[in-house]
Amino acid sequence: MLTDFRVQQRDYLLEITRAITAQLDLDAVLRMVVNAAAEMLDGQVAFIALREDEAFTIRAAHGLPERMWGELNTLLMELPAQPEAWGRAGVERVLMQIARTLRIEAQQAVALPLIVGENLLGLLMVFRAFGTAFTYDDRLVLRAFADQAAIAVHNAQLYQQLATEKRRLEAIIEATADGVIILDPAHRIQVFNRAMTRLTGWSPAEAIGRPHDEVVVLNPRRSGMTLAEAEAGGWPLAGGKPIYVEGDLVRRDGGRVAVGITYSPLLDRTGRLVNIIGVVRDMTRVREAEELKSTFISIISHELKTPVSIIKGYAGTLRREDATWDVATVREIAAIIEEEADRLTELIDNLLDASRLQAGALELQFVEVALDELAERVADRFRPQTDRHFIVVDFPPDFPLIQGDPRRLEQVLANLVSNAIKYSPQGGMIRISGRATPREVIVTVTDEGVGIPPEEQERIFERFYRTSQAIARQTPGTGLGLYLARAIVEAHGGRIWVESAPGRGSAFSFSIPRSPIR
């Protein structure tokens, strides 16, 4: 009969260890281990404690209220980290303290360390109030059970770590600003993050499972080779380095986005291709920066070259040894040189202001400002510069003072009046007018010039942007004036806008709050 019991015990052990090792959820494994140990040993109380942060922490129990776990964790702290250092007396003392805490008359108790290799994962404790003493065979069975339980716990912990790392990787892929696409060896899409949806217009549900070339279409190609061309040349087996291709990505809606894509192979230990990982970077800002740089060089070189050439030409004229100039001619030439020097100074100041704006270092000095007087001063400065325009200042009496930087606000007005003169080459009236509301004052500069097409009105305040008409007419300018004007007005807490139509002139307005923004 005893032999039959041992056989049944071993059969039971085999059955429960199979069930335990088939489970990968850590909490489920711990519950199964505790319940199986309690059932196998007729235990009144059983619990499993894992080694966490240099201490034992109960993670699952049978017959033990959760409210008591913390108190037992304190008692378990008396056990050393290494089971070989426990010693029979030390373990028995802890077992007795636990039994007293539980208020049970435990005739037998067992503490089984859960060890994998040299790592102590935790311990399993079982208390029972009756039964015969554990025999040598009993202890062998318990040791075998503990070994299987330790393997199951270890596997579940590894699986949990893997699942955590997988979730972390998925979160990183999903949150990254660059598009991430992972392909199988047949180029079918397996992973497609949120940035790829933004770039392509395809949702992950629609894209996953589709061929790469159906979703990622580059046209026209700017540099590098396509993925298919690279593989035709033996990539990645002929050399596992990443490849890079740059082009215009055709979106699902037909739009295009400038992108650069890096494809990297993932190989297994035998060198077999497992996945292809593509990182898709939006190159729109890079392209814009390149175009901006090109525009900057073109405009600035032209705008610098013109006044320098004039200054040099007239200075050379004055130095001619074969000519004698009368005082009136010298004064006229000197005035032209001074005018061109002022033009150079204005250009340099604008460039410096643009740089300060980029660095966030454009400072304003706020004082009380009378915009009507400021407008009259600007008008007086420009009236002698044109005989085709009639500049009028129209402000109501008692126009309110505002808090602002007079030098910067004069810069805004001067830019608007200068543009009004440049872009109304046939002449006409230029009106500087003002009106006040309870919350703000509004200044408007109106001309009777060529006007601005509707599609360009939003862009004229961009840095270095010049309208198609300005380019066609070769009107001088850097495209910085309105950019700086908007920055200055917005730094005052105001706004600037334009109302215009081709051939019907333009009205540029800006507002300044009546209450100081400081």
VEXVEX-141887 format. One line per 3 residues: number of its first residue (from 1); their letters; for each residue z, x, y of C-alpha. Coordinates in pm, 1 decimal, always signed. Each point is the difference from the previous one (the first is absolute). Layout:
BEGIN
NUM	A	Z:X:Y  ...
END
This chain:
BEGIN
1	MLT	+0.0:+0.0:+0.0  +82.0:+285.8:+235.9  -338.4:+154.5:-69.7
4	DFR	-170.0:-329.8:+73.3  +189.5:-18.0:+331.8  -115.0:+351.5:+93.2
7	VQQ	-359.8:-93.3:-82.7  +29.2:-315.2:+209.4  +153.1:+202.2:+282.3
10	RDY	-284.0:+250.8:-9.3  -260.0:-277.3:-18.1  +163.8:-165.2:+297.4
13	LLE	+5.7:+332.1:+183.9  -370.3:+48.5:-67.0  -77.8:-350.5:+121.6
16	ITR	+188.6:+25.0:+327.3  -119.5:+352.8:+79.4  -358.4:-118.6:-42.6
19	AIT	+68.2:-284.7:+239.6  +174.2:+226.3:+249.4  -265.5:+272.2:+1.0
22	AQL	-275.4:-260.0:+42.4  +149.4:-105.8:+333.8  -76.0:+192.1:+322.5
25	DLD	+196.3:-200.0:+254.4  +316.1:+204.8:+62.4  +235.8:-290.0:+63.8
28	AVL	-129.8:-182.0:-307.5  +43.0:+314.4:-214.3  +359.1:+45.6:+118.0
31	RMV	+87.8:-362.3:-79.3  -158.5:+28.3:-344.3  +188.0:+322.7:-77.4
34	VNA	+336.2:-148.8:+99.9  -53.5:-328.9:-183.2  -127.9:+177.4:-313.7
37	AAE	+297.5:+238.9:-3.3  +247.3:-285.4:+44.2  -165.7:-203.7:-273.1
40	MLD	-28.6:+292.3:-242.7  +365.0:+101.7:+41.3  +150.4:-346.6:+57.6
43	GQV	+107.2:+129.5:+340.3  +217.6:-209.0:+228.3  -111.6:+198.0:+306.7
46	AFI	-290.0:+240.8:+41.0  -162.2:+162.2:+297.1  -254.9:+267.6:+83.2
49	ALR	+47.5:+230.6:+299.3  -278.3:+226.4:+134.7  +55.8:+338.2:+158.8
52	EDE	-101.6:-50.1:+364.2  +83.1:+229.7:+291.4  +245.8:+207.0:-209.0
55	AFT	+196.2:-309.0:-108.2  -13.0:-265.8:-270.4  -104.0:-345.6:+118.4
58	IRA	+11.8:-307.7:-224.1  -342.5:-160.6:-12.4  +34.5:-255.6:-283.6
61	AHG	+292.2:-153.3:-191.5  +100.9:-243.1:-275.0  +321.6:-196.6:+34.4
64	LPE	+84.7:+172.1:+331.1  -5.2:-187.0:+335.3  -206.0:+176.9:+263.6
67	RMW	+291.0:-14.6:+245.4  +180.7:+258.2:-215.2  -283.9:+251.3:-11.3
70	GEL	+108.5:+185.2:+312.0  +354.2:+58.3:-130.0  -131.6:+137.8:-329.5
73	NTL	-246.1:+225.1:+183.7  +301.8:+163.4:+162.7  +158.0:+66.5:-340.3
76	LME	-326.4:+142.6:-133.7  +2.5:+261.0:+277.1  +266.0:+184.0:-202.4
79	LPA	-260.2:+90.2:-262.4  -179.0:+333.9:+52.1  -378.4:+5.6:+47.8
82	QPE	-49.1:+180.1:-335.8  +101.1:-191.8:-317.3  +97.7:+320.5:-183.2
85	AWG	+277.7:+37.7:+258.6  +138.8:-347.0:-55.9  +240.7:+96.9:-282.3
88	RAG	+150.0:-258.0:-229.3  +319.2:-33.5:+203.4  -186.0:-42.8:+327.6
91	VER	-229.0:-271.4:-133.4  +282.8:-181.8:-172.8  +205.1:+3.4:+320.0
94	VLM	-288.0:-158.3:+195.3  -60.0:-253.1:-278.9  +369.1:-100.4:+2.3
97	QIA	+0.1:-34.7:+380.1  -308.2:-219.9:-20.2  +156.9:-211.9:-275.3
100	RTL	+315.3:-47.7:+210.5  -213.9:-92.0:+300.8  -188.1:-252.9:-210.7
103	RIE	+333.3:-132.1:-142.4  -132.0:+9.7:-355.4  +168.3:+121.7:-317.3
106	AQQ	-279.2:+228.6:-110.5  +63.4:+133.1:-347.4  -317.6:+202.9:+13.5
109	AVA	-217.0:+137.9:+277.9  -299.8:+228.3:-0.7  -169.1:+196.6:+279.0
112	LPL	-355.9:+108.3:-77.3  -176.8:+239.0:+237.6  -368.5:-80.2:+64.1
115	IVG	-175.4:+335.6:-4.4  -367.0:+97.2:+13.5  -55.7:+370.2:-41.9
118	ENL	+271.4:+161.0:+208.4  +25.4:-285.6:+249.0  +292.7:-241.5:-9.4
121	LGL	-147.3:-336.2:+102.9  +319.0:-201.9:-36.9  +246.7:-131.9:-254.3
124	LMV	+49.8:-306.2:-216.0  +354.1:-133.3:-61.8  +98.4:-267.3:-252.2
127	FRA	+348.4:-151.8:-48.6  +104.1:-223.6:-288.9  +334.8:-156.3:-81.3
130	FGT	-32.2:+7.3:-378.7  -183.2:+167.2:-284.3  +28.9:+300.9:-222.8
133	AFT	-18.8:+353.9:+129.8  -342.7:+151.5:+56.9  -111.6:+203.0:-299.8
136	YDD	-213.6:+309.5:+10.2  -306.1:-210.9:-91.9  +90.1:-247.0:+275.2
139	RLV	+2.1:+281.9:+250.8  -338.2:+125.7:-124.0  -144.7:-346.5:+48.9
142	LRA	+157.3:-25.3:+345.6  -131.9:+344.2:+91.3  -348.7:-100.9:-113.0
145	FAD	+30.9:-319.6:+202.7  +116.9:+195.1:+306.1  -291.7:+242.9:-36.7
148	QAA	-251.1:-284.0:-18.3  +169.1:-177.4:+289.5  -12.7:+320.4:+207.5
151	IAV	-372.4:+37.3:-69.8  -58.6:-362.7:+96.7  +201.8:+40.6:+321.9
154	HNA	-179.7:+325.1:+81.4  -341.9:-159.4:-55.2  +96.0:-299.3:+212.8
157	QLY	+123.7:+230.9:+277.6  -327.2:+194.9:-10.5  -193.6:-324.5:+9.1
160	QQL	+209.1:-120.3:+292.5  -62.5:+327.2:+186.1  -369.5:-27.8:-76.0
163	ATE	-6.3:-360.0:+122.0  +185.8:+101.1:+316.6  -240.8:+285.7:+65.3
166	KRR	-291.7:-233.9:-64.8  +133.8:-251.4:+252.7  +62.1:+280.1:+248.9
169	LEA	-354.1:+132.5:-46.1  -144.0:-350.0:+35.0  +200.1:-50.9:+320.5
172	IIE	-123.0:+332.7:+139.1  -361.3:-80.1:-91.8  +29.5:-345.9:+149.9
175	ATA	+165.7:+119.0:+321.4  -223.7:+300.1:+69.9  -236.4:-32.4:+293.4
178	DGV	-285.9:+150.9:-201.1  -189.3:-198.6:-257.3  +83.7:+90.2:-360.5
181	IIL	-224.7:-93.4:-290.8  +55.7:+103.7:-363.1  -288.5:-18.5:-246.5
184	DPA	-21.7:+23.8:-376.4  -254.0:+245.1:-152.5  -264.0:-276.9:+9.9
187	HRI	+55.4:-36.3:+378.1  +164.3:-341.4:-29.9  +265.3:-61.9:+264.8
190	QVF	+358.3:-5.0:-128.1  +202.8:+38.8:+321.3  -102.9:-127.6:+343.0
193	NRA	+254.5:+15.8:+282.7  +44.3:-204.0:+316.9  -175.4:+257.9:+219.3
196	MTR	-308.6:-28.8:-222.6  +1.9:-374.5:+62.5  +5.8:+64.5:+373.7
199	LTG	-284.1:+251.6:-24.6  -228.9:-185.5:-240.7  +81.0:-368.5:+38.1
202	WSP	+60.0:-28.6:-377.2  +339.4:-126.1:-121.0  +168.5:+186.1:-290.5
205	AEA	-45.9:-303.3:-227.0  -373.7:+2.1:+71.5  -48.3:+376.8:-15.8
208	IGR	+202.6:+97.5:-309.2  -220.5:+15.2:-306.9  -323.2:+28.9:+199.3
211	PHD	-222.1:+310.6:-0.9  +77.8:+250.5:+277.2  -354.3:-8.0:+143.1
214	EVV	+14.8:-375.9:+40.8  +302.1:+16.5:+230.0  -23.2:+346.1:+161.7
217	VLN	-347.4:+26.5:+153.3  -68.8:+297.7:+228.6  -308.3:-30.3:+215.7
220	PRR	-137.6:+217.7:+144.2  +163.9:+309.3:-147.5  +101.4:+260.6:+259.5
223	SGM	+127.1:+290.6:-209.5  +84.4:+96.4:-354.8  -131.5:-158.1:-319.4
226	TLA	+68.2:-339.4:-148.9  +231.4:-44.9:-295.7  -296.8:-68.1:-230.3
229	EAE	-182.6:+312.0:+122.3  +309.7:+213.6:-53.9  +43.1:-125.7:-356.2
232	AGG	-369.0:+55.9:-69.0  +66.3:+364.5:+86.9  +282.4:+25.6:-253.7
235	WPL	+295.8:-98.2:+217.4  +287.9:-1.4:-72.8  -29.7:+180.0:-333.1
238	AGG	-205.9:+280.9:+152.5  +272.8:+51.4:+259.3  +285.8:-235.5:+68.1
241	KPI	+20.9:+54.2:+376.4  -2.4:-307.7:+224.9  -328.1:-100.3:+161.5
244	YVE	-40.3:-139.4:+349.7  -261.2:-237.4:+136.4  -24.9:-146.8:+347.5
247	GDL	-200.6:-298.9:+107.2  -6.2:-354.9:+133.3  +175.0:-238.6:-237.5
250	VRR	-182.8:-332.3:-19.0  +258.1:-277.1:+13.6  -30.0:-319.9:-197.3
253	DGG	-84.9:-189.2:+320.4  -278.6:+246.6:+84.1  +194.5:+197.5:+259.3
256	RVA	+35.8:+376.3:-22.2  +295.2:+236.9:+19.3  -26.4:+378.6:+28.0
259	VGI	+197.0:+148.2:-290.1  +60.5:+323.9:-186.3  +78.3:-26.1:-372.7
262	TYS	+165.4:+263.9:-216.5  -42.2:-48.2:-375.7  +244.2:+186.5:-225.2
265	PLL	-14.4:+0.3:-382.7  +305.7:-57.9:-219.4  -41.9:+177.9:-335.2
268	DRT	+216.3:-7.3:-309.3  +117.9:+311.9:-185.0  -322.9:+21.5:-194.0
271	GRL	-209.5:-8.8:+317.5  -116.6:-357.1:-54.4  -50.5:-210.9:+313.0
274	VNI	+268.1:-267.8:+29.3  -43.7:-128.4:+355.0  -177.6:+70.3:+325.6
277	IGV	+219.2:-38.8:+308.2  -176.4:-70.2:+327.3  +167.8:+29.8:+340.4
280	VRD	-198.6:-175.6:+271.4  +76.0:+97.8:+359.0  -116.1:-203.9:+298.7
283	MTR	-195.9:+245.4:+214.7  -67.7:-241.0:+285.8  +245.8:+169.7:+236.4
286	VRE	-131.5:+343.2:-98.8  -355.9:-108.3:+74.5  +112.0:-152.8:+328.6
289	AEE	+179.2:+323.3:+87.9  -314.1:+199.1:-79.7  -212.0:-231.1:+212.5
292	LKS	+261.6:+8.9:+276.7  +1.0:+378.8:-8.2  -378.5:+9.1:+16.4
295	TFI	-1.4:-251.6:+287.2  +270.6:+192.7:+181.6  -191.0:+328.6:-23.5
298	SII	-324.6:-164.1:+109.2  +147.2:-189.2:+294.5  +232.7:+270.8:+124.4
301	SHE	-260.5:+273.5:-24.2  -241.7:-216.8:+201.3  +258.5:-108.1:+256.1
304	LKT	+123.4:+357.1:+46.7  -343.8:+149.6:+12.1  -129.9:-222.1:+279.5
307	PVS	+257.0:+78.6:+274.1  +18.8:+364.4:-102.3  -378.8:+30.1:+28.6
310	IIK	+5.0:-164.8:+343.3  +284.5:+219.8:+123.5  -168.8:+312.6:-129.8
313	GYA	-337.3:-103.2:+148.1  +134.7:-65.6:+348.5  +223.3:+305.7:-5.7
316	GTL	-305.6:+206.9:-92.1  -190.8:-160.0:+283.3  +267.2:+100.0:+252.0
319	RRE	-6.8:+359.9:-127.6  -374.6:+46.8:+47.0  -59.4:+307.7:+208.1
322	DAT	-347.3:-109.8:+109.5  +122.5:-316.2:+173.2  +217.2:-76.7:+298.9
325	WDV	+177.8:-336.6:-7.7  +113.8:-193.1:+302.4  +353.6:-134.4:+20.0
328	ATV	-101.5:-360.3:-80.3  -179.0:+107.8:-320.9  +292.8:+215.6:-109.6
331	REI	+236.4:-290.3:+56.0  -226.3:-235.8:-194.9  -23.2:+242.9:-292.5
334	AAI	+376.2:+62.8:+11.5  +60.2:-375.9:-8.1  -217.9:-33.2:-310.0
337	IEE	+183.4:+289.8:-170.7  +334.1:-158.7:+90.7  -115.1:-338.1:-131.7
340	EAD	-110.7:+151.3:-331.6  +323.7:+198.4:-23.1  +192.0:-324.4:+48.7
343	RLT	-211.8:-152.2:-275.6  +95.7:+286.7:-229.0  +366.5:-38.9:+93.6
346	ELI	-12.6:-372.7:-77.3  -162.2:+71.0:-336.1  +265.1:+257.5:-87.9
349	DNL	+278.6:-234.6:+114.0  -141.0:-278.2:-216.1  -17.5:+229.9:-301.1
352	LDA	+358.8:+111.1:+57.5  +113.7:-360.4:+37.8  -179.5:-94.3:-323.8
355	SRL	+180.8:+284.8:-176.7  +333.4:-112.1:+144.2  -68.8:-351.5:-123.7
358	QAG	-68.6:+130.8:-349.3  +330.1:+189.8:+12.6  +186.8:-295.4:+149.4
361	ALE	+88.0:+206.1:+304.7  -160.6:-196.6:+284.5  +289.0:-44.2:+243.9
364	LQF	+26.6:-262.3:+273.1  +203.9:+17.7:+321.1  +103.4:-354.8:+92.1
367	VEV	+45.6:-98.5:+363.9  -82.7:-308.8:+206.2  -378.1:-31.2:+34.0
370	ALD	-206.5:-215.9:+235.7  -318.3:-55.2:-199.9  -182.7:-154.4:+298.3
373	ELA	+52.6:+316.9:+202.8  -95.0:+211.0:-300.4  -323.5:-197.1:-39.1
376	ERV	-85.9:+47.3:+367.1  +55.8:+375.9:-32.3  -230.9:+20.0:-302.3
379	ADR	-265.0:-203.4:+180.3  +16.2:+230.8:+301.9  -51.8:+298.8:-228.4
382	FRP	-313.1:-142.3:-166.7  -171.9:-167.8:+296.7  -142.2:+329.2:+135.7
385	QTD	-137.5:+84.8:-347.9  -251.6:-286.8:-14.4  -236.2:-165.1:+246.1
388	RHF	-117.4:-264.8:-248.8  +330.9:-172.0:-62.1  +225.3:-210.5:+214.4
391	IVV	+361.3:+48.5:-113.0  +236.1:-285.3:+88.5  +377.0:-20.8:-48.0
394	DFP	+130.6:-355.4:-38.4  +376.0:-44.5:-49.5  +208.8:-296.0:+117.8
397	PDF	+261.8:+56.8:+270.7  +347.1:+110.4:-113.2  -133.1:+128.7:-330.5
400	PLI	+313.5:+89.8:-203.4  +109.1:+356.2:-61.0  +22.1:+118.9:-359.3
403	QGD	+171.6:+288.3:-177.1  -251.0:+261.6:-108.6  -138.9:+349.7:+28.1
406	PRR	-219.8:-3.8:+314.7  -201.9:+308.9:-96.5  -85.2:-139.2:-342.8
409	LEQ	-77.0:-349.5:+126.8  -226.3:+151.1:+265.7  -171.4:+187.5:-285.5
412	VLA	-65.1:-334.9:-173.2  -143.1:-160.1:+313.2  -210.3:+305.1:+82.7
415	NLV	-147.7:-0.9:-349.3  -88.9:-369.1:+19.1  -160.6:+34.3:+343.8
418	SNA	-185.4:+314.6:-104.7  -139.5:-182.6:-304.8  -96.4:-297.3:+216.4
421	IKY	-206.0:+232.8:+219.1  -158.5:+187.1:-294.1  -94.0:-313.4:-193.5
424	SPQ	-144.2:-195.6:+293.1  -275.0:+246.1:+100.1  -181.2:-264.8:+205.5
427	GGM	+304.0:-37.9:+222.6  +175.4:-321.8:+96.6  +354.9:-107.9:+66.4
430	IRI	+301.0:+153.6:-171.2  +311.8:-210.4:+42.8  +356.8:+116.7:-62.3
433	SGR	+213.6:-312.8:-12.6  +354.0:-86.4:-95.6  +206.7:-303.6:-91.5
436	ATP	+359.6:-52.1:-100.3  +163.7:-222.8:-260.2  +373.5:-48.4:-54.2
439	REV	-1.5:+265.3:-276.2  -270.4:+251.0:+97.6  -253.1:+115.4:+255.3
442	IVT	-369.7:+23.6:-88.7  -254.6:+230.4:+165.4  -373.5:-49.4:-60.0
445	VTD	-295.9:+224.7:+86.1  -326.6:-195.7:-0.5  -353.5:+139.0:+29.1
448	EGV	-355.8:-135.1:-6.8  -130.6:+259.2:-243.0  -170.5:+16.9:-338.5
451	GIP	+286.3:-159.7:-195.2  +123.5:+76.7:-350.9  -126.8:-157.4:-326.1
454	PEE	+267.4:-214.1:-172.6  -0.2:+212.9:-316.1  +94.4:+310.6:+201.7
457	QER	+272.4:-149.2:+217.9  +282.7:+70.4:-247.1  -108.9:+360.7:-53.0
460	IFE	-35.9:+114.6:+359.2  +372.1:+82.0:+15.2  -27.7:+239.6:-295.7
463	RFY	+14.8:+373.8:+54.9  -343.7:+156.7:+71.0  -178.7:-332.1:-53.5
466	RTS	-302.0:-55.5:+220.3  -211.3:-314.2:+13.6  -358.8:-2.5:-116.8
469	QAI	-114.1:-66.1:+356.6  +193.3:+301.2:+130.5  -165.4:+220.3:-259.2
472	ARQ	-345.6:-147.3:+61.7  +29.1:+41.6:+377.2  +157.6:+346.2:-41.6
475	TPG	+286.8:-108.8:+222.2  +246.4:+289.0:+32.4  +344.2:-43.1:-152.5
478	TGL	+227.4:+110.9:-282.9  +116.1:-333.8:-135.9  +360.3:+87.8:+87.7
481	GLY	+50.8:-202.8:+319.3  +56.8:-343.4:-153.4  +193.6:+153.5:-290.1
484	LAR	+243.1:+155.7:+247.9  +6.9:-315.9:+213.0  +106.4:-210.2:-296.3
487	AIV	+266.8:+252.4:-99.5  +144.5:+8.2:+352.3  +2.1:-378.8:+34.6
490	EAH	+160.1:-48.7:-341.8  +261.1:+264.8:+85.0  +92.7:-228.7:+293.2
493	GGR	+40.4:-290.3:-243.5  -326.9:-159.1:+106.8  -344.3:-65.7:-144.8
496	IWV	-361.3:+63.3:+99.1  -312.7:-197.2:-85.1  -359.5:-62.9:+106.0
499	ESA	-217.1:-304.6:+55.7  -368.5:+80.2:+8.1  -350.6:-100.8:-98.0
502	PGR	-318.1:+211.1:-1.3  -173.0:-15.7:+340.6  +281.5:-200.3:+158.0
505	GSA	+248.9:+268.5:+92.0  +352.0:+69.6:-125.4  +355.1:-89.7:+97.5
508	FSF	+267.7:+243.1:-116.7  +355.9:-131.1:+31.1  +339.2:+148.6:-70.5
511	SIP	+347.5:-151.0:+23.3  +334.8:+159.5:+82.1  +334.2:-181.8:-62.6
514	RSP	+194.9:-89.4:+312.4  +322.5:+106.9:-171.0  +39.7:+371.5:-73.3
517	IR	-35.4:+97.4:-368.8  +244.2:+291.3:+24.7
END
